[in-house]
Amino acid sequence: MDSKAYIEEIETLVSVLKGFQVLGVLRMDFKMYFKEIDNLLDKLENKDFDCVLGVLRGGYVPAEIVSRALNIPLTLIRLSSYSNRERSEIKELGSIGEPFGKILIVDDLIDSGETLKFLLNKYPGSKTAVIFNKDVKRDLEPDFYSVKVKNEWIVQPMEGYDDYFKSRV
């Protein structure tokens, strides 16, 4: 590989690691990801909630951090909205703990809004918080969010561990 091609390859890699848009994909490294969680925490400071309801899997990490920062209990819910890679009716697959009082629902992102709408119907009066608010037309906006992003695929840093052991074979 000549030096010009090598430099171009390094520049592309650096832009991916910094979370720049590459082919309609926003790739977040850990530093950027946690910076956005900190930004969300700034917006939640001095807010009064009794518990956090984290949406598995993407909402787990931000929900855990929000729960710790607000010093309130964490409950979790697992939902499914896809069947054979096609969007389908949302189903509850399980939960850990029972949310109570003034609930803050935390997820990683909002796109169509169907997940948060489902949870707001189940837990009326709750507030919602997400890291990424995708810029799409929908009926519902989150109460709190860190950053508004284009409607693009977001690759979060934890996703680098998907199929980790399969890749080592």
DODRENZA-665169 format. One record per atom (N, C-alpha, C): x, y, z. Coordinates in steps of 0.1 Angstrom, whole numbers, plus 2048, in hexadecimal, padded with zeros to 3 digits. Each point is the difference from the previous one (the first is absolute). Layout:
N
XYZ/...
end
This chain:
169
8097F4800/7F780C800/80980C800/7FD80A7F7/80880C800/7FC80980B/80980A803/7FE80980C/7F38087FF/7FC8047F4/7F48087FF/7F47F8803/7FF7F37FB/7F57F7803/8007FD80F/80B7FE806/8017FD80E/7FB80C809/80480C7FC/7FB80C807/7F18017FF/7FB7FE7F4/7F18007FE/7F97F6809/8067F4800/7FA7F5809/80080480E/80B806805/80180480E/7F680C803/7FE8097F7/7F780B801/7F17FB801/7FD7F67F8/7F37FA800/7FE7F980E/8097F9805/7FF7F980D/7FE80A80B/80880B800/7FF80A80A/7F2806800/7FA8037F4/7F3806800/7F67F7805/8017F37FD/7F77F6806/80180080F/80C7FF805/80280080F/7FA80C807/80180B7F9/7FB80D806/7F18017FE/7F97F77FA/7F28007FF/7FA8087F4/8098037F7/7FB8087F4/7F77F77F8/7F78067F8/7F77F97F7/8087F97F5/7FE7F37FF/8077F97F5/7F57F77FA/7FC8037F3/7F67F97F9/7F37FE808/7FB80B805/7F4800807/8007F980E/80C7FE805/8017F980D/80780A80A/7FB80180C/80780880A/8067F680A/80E8007FF/8077F6809/80580880C/7FC7FB80C/80480780C/80B7F8807/80B807804/80A7F9809/7FB80280E/8077F9809/7FC80180E/80180E806/80A8077FC/80280E805/7F48097FC/7FC7FF7F4/7F58087FB/7F37FC806/7FE7F3801/7F47FA806/7FD80580E/80B7FF808/7FE80480E/7FF80F802/8068077F6/7FE80F800/7F28037FE/7F97F97F7/7F28037FE/7F77FB80C/8047F6807/7F97FC80C/80280B80B/80C806801/80280B809/7F780C7FC/7FF8027F4/7F780B7FB/7F27FE804/7FB7F47FF/7F37FC804/7FE80280F/80B7FC808/7FF80280E/7FF80E804/8078097F9/7FE80F803/7F28047FF/7F97FA7F6/7F28047FE/7F67FA80B/8057F6806/7F87F980B/80380580E/80A808801/80480580D/7F4807807/7FF7FD80D/7F5806808/7F27FC7FC/7FF7F67F8/7F27FB7FC/7FD7F580B/7F37FF802/7FB7F880B/7F97F37FA/8077F5801/7FB7F37FC/8027F680B/7F77F6801/8017F580A/8087F47FB/7FF7FD7F3/8087F57FA/8028027F1/80A7F97FB/8037FF7F2/7FB7F37FA/7FA8017F5/7FC7F47F8/8098007F4/8097F77FF/8097FE7F5/7FB7F67F6/8018047F3/7FC7F77F5/80C7F87FB/7FF7F3802/80B7F77FB/7FF7FE7F1/80B7FF7FA/80E800803/80680E7FF/7FC8077F6/80780D7FE/7FF80A80B/7F5800807/7FE80980B/8067FD80D/8067F4801/8057FB80D/80C809805/80A8027F8/80B808805/7FC80E804/7F98087F8/7FC80D805/7F77FF80C/7F77F7800/7F77FE80C/8077FE80D/80A7F77FF/8097FD80C/80780C805/8058087F7/80780C803/7F780B806/7F48027FA/7F6809805/7FC7FC80E/7FD7F3802/7FC7FB80D/80A80380A/80D7FE7FD/80A80380A/80280F802/7FF8087F6/80280F801/7F4806809/7F47FB7FD/7F5805808/7FE7F980D/8087F5802/7FF7F880D/7F27FB802/7FA7FA7F6/7F37FA801/8007F27FA/7F77F7803/8007F27FC/7FE7FF7F0/8067F57FB/7FF7FD7F2/7F87F47FE/7F68017F7/7F87F47FC/8037FF7F1/7FE7F47FA/8037FE7F2/7F47F97F9/7FE8027F4/7F67FA7F8/8067FB7F2/7FC7F57FC/8057FB7F3/7F47FF7F7/8018067F4/7F68007F6/8057FB7F3/7F77FC7F8/8037FB7F2/7F78077F6/8058067F6/7F88077F6/8047FB7F2/8077F57FF/8047FB7F3/7FE7F1800/7FC7FB7F4/7FE7F27FE/8067FD7F2/80A7F8800/8077FD7F3/80480C7F9/806809808/80680D7FB/7F580A7FA/7F47FD803/7F58097FC/7FA80680C/7FC80D800/7FA80680B/7F27FA802/7FD7FD80D/7F37F9803/7FB80780D/7F57FA805/7FA80680C/80A7FE80C/80080A808/80980080C/7FA7F680A/8097F7805/7FD7F780A/80980180C/7FB7FE80C/80880080C/8067F2802/80D7FF801/8067F3802/8047FD80E/80080A808/8047FE80E/80480D807/8027FF80D/80480C807/8087FC80D/807809805/8077FE80D/7FB80C809/7F97FD80A/7FB80A809/7F38067FB/7F9807808/7F48067FC/801810802/7FF8077F5/80180F802/7F5805809/80380B807/7F7806809/80180F801/7F6807805/80180E802/8028087F3/80880A801/8048097F5/80B7F97F8/7FC7FA7F4/8097F87F8/8078087F5/80D7FE7FF/8078057F4/8047F47F7/7FA8007F4/8037F57F7/80C8047F8/80B7F8800/80C8037F9/8037F67F5/8028057F4/8047F77F5/80C8077F9/8067F97F7/80C8067F9/7FC80A7F5/7F57FD7F9/7FC8097F6/7F18007FD/7FB80A7F9/7F27FF7FB/8018037F1/7F97F77F9/7FE8027F2/7F18017FD/7F97F57FE/7F28007FD/7F880580C/8057FD80C/7F980480D/7F77F5805/7FF7F57F9/7F77F5804/8037FA80D/80D7FE803/8047FA80C/7FC80980C/80380D7FF/7FD80980B/7F1801801/7F98007F5/7F1801800/7FA7F4808/8057F47FD/7FC7F4806/80280180F/80C805804/80380180F/7F880B807/7FD80B7F9/7F880A806/7F17FC801/7FC7F77F8/7F27FB801/8007F680C/80B7F9802/8017F680C/80280880D/80880B7FF/80380780C/7FD80F7FE/7F2804800/7FC80D7FD/80680A80A/80380C7FB/80680B809/80F7FF801/8067F67FA/80F7FE801/80680B7F7/80D803802/8088087F8/80A7F87F8/8058057F5/8097F87F7/80D8077FE/80B7F87FF/80D8067FE/8077F77F6/8078057F6/8087F87F7/80D8087FD/80A7F97FB/80C8067FC/7FE8067F3/7FC7F87F6/7FF8057F2/7F18027FC/7FD80C7FC/7F28037FB/8028017F1/7FB7F67F9/8018007F1/7F780B7FA/8048077F7/7F980B7FA/7F67FA7F5/7F57FA805/7F67FB7F7/7F2805805/7F68007F7/7F3804803/7F97F4808/7FA80480C/7F97F6808/7F780880A/7F87F9806/7F680680A/80680380D/80B7FA804/80580180D/80E806800/80380980A/80D804802/8047FD80E/80D7FC802/8047FD80E/80180C809/7FE7FE80C/80080C80A/80E805801/80A7F7800/80E804801/8087F87F5/80A8077FA/8097F97F7/80D807800/80B7F97FC/80D805800/8038087F3/7FD7F97F5/8038067F3/7F67FB7F5/7FD80A7F7/7F87FD7F5/8097FB7F4/7FD7F57FA/8087FB7F5/7F87FD7F3/8078007F5/7F97FC7F4/7FA7F2801/7F77FD7F8/7FA7F3800/80A7F67F9/8097FC807/80B7F77FB/8027F580A/8067F57FC/8037F5809/80A80480A/7FE7FD80C/80A80480B/8067F3805/80D8007FF/8087F4805/80680580D/7FB7FA80B/80580480D/80C7F7803/809805809/80D7F9802/7FE7F2805/7F67FD808/7FE7F2805/7FD7F67F5/7FB8057F4/7FD7F77F5/80C7FA7FA/80C806803/80C7FA7FB/8037F2806/7F87FD80B/8027F3807/7F57F67FB/7F78047F7/7F77F67FA/8087F57FA/7FC7F4803/8077F47FA/80F800802/80480580C/80E801803/8077F27FF/7FA7F6806/8077F3801/7FF7F97F3/7F68037F8/7FF7FA7F2/80C8057F8/80380D801/80B8057F8/80E7FB804/8017FA80C/80D7FB805/8027F27FB/7F77F97FA/8017F27FC/8087FF7F4/
end
